[in-house]
Amino acid sequence: MKSLVIIVVSLAALILSGCHSSKQMLPSPPVIVNNTDSVKTEYIETVRIETVPVDVPVPMESAKQVVPDSTSHLETSFAESDAWINPDGTLGHSIKNKEQNLKAEVKVPVKDTQTNNTAASVREVPVPYPEPVYIERDFSKWETFRIEAFWYLVGAVLISLGWILRKPLITAIRKCL
């Protein structure tokens, strides 16, 4: 019988002592991650080789030389040359380049750059969420009983412990007196 009382009191204490919070956690407001426009730019570079005509200038030069010999005249596409005999018996010689430009073809790398701009507007808009509204209500009969039964359960547990430990307590009290 004694163990049955202990089991019943322990089960009643376990069943009636449960508690729970009825408050709900508020959801956090949405965070705006990105509120700017973005532009994506692509550069495409191509290199090709073109042949370009170039004018190369020939500088004007002249030279003279005197030797004892006969006269001569020499002309090329770039220069004229004259030779003569002076009255004292010496040979005079002059050379002169013609003023002109030489034409040449040179291979030159040409770089072409194409730009491709792609604009993308990314905008995250916060989604409205309902604010929780707390409505005060009365406790149900079961909730009221559980709240009010706490101190009765504490008393019942103390009385049960006193009943279970009565013999050692009485022995301890007799020794003290």
Order of alpha helices (4+ residues) and beta strands (2+ residues): alpha-beta-beta-beta-beta-beta-beta-alpha-alpha-alpha
